Amino acid sequence: MADASEYEKAVPWIREQVTRYEKALTEIRTTHAGRPAPEVKEALLAAGKRHGVRIANEVAQDAAETYR
């Protein structure tokens, strides 16, 4: 098991990933509200790539169903 200092070293990277993830979600929430879920899901996966973060298919599906 890693010690606390290892976790502390990872915090900046984790924060950056969360920021990128939030940017992708916000972008698609703004541009795709009300559209069919499959379209929203594909747009979200593409936005994740543009923002440099991998969004799991299951997460994209859940978000797509929420945004429509």
N, C-alpha and C positions, 0 to 999 in steps of 0.2 A: 504494500500500500504506500502511496506517495505521502510525503509529509506536507504540512500546511504551506510551506514555501513554494512547493510545486504548483499547488492550486492557485496561489497568489500570482505566480508568473503567468498562468494561463488566463487570468481575468481580462487583460486588455484584448486578447484575441477573441475571447467569448463576447465581450461587449461589441467589438467590431462586427462579428457575425450577426449578432442580434440587430444592430443598426442596419445592416444590409438587408436582412430578412424583413424588418419593418418597412424599409423603403420599397421593397418589392410588393409587399402586401398593400401598402398605402396607394401605390401607383395603380394597381389593378382594382382596388376598391373604388378609386376615383373614376377610372376609365371604363370599367366593365359592370358596374352596378346594373342589375336588371337583365343582364344577358344570360343566355342558356349556360347551365353549369359546365358542359364540356368545353365551351368556348372560354369560359373564365378559367378553368383548370389549365388549359393549354397556355393561355396568356400569363398565368401566374408562374408556371414552370419556366417560360421564356424570360419573364422578368427576373426570376431568381438567377438565371444564367447571366443576364445583363448586369446584375448587381453583385455577381461573384459568390453566390451562395446556392447550395443545393437544397431544394425544397422536396421533401418526400412526396411521392404520389398520393399517399393517404392524407397528408396534410393539405395538399393542393385540392384534393377532392372535397374534403370537409370545408375548406375555405370557399370553394366554388359554390357549394350548396348554400352557404351562408350569404354570399354576396348576390345571389340571383334574386 
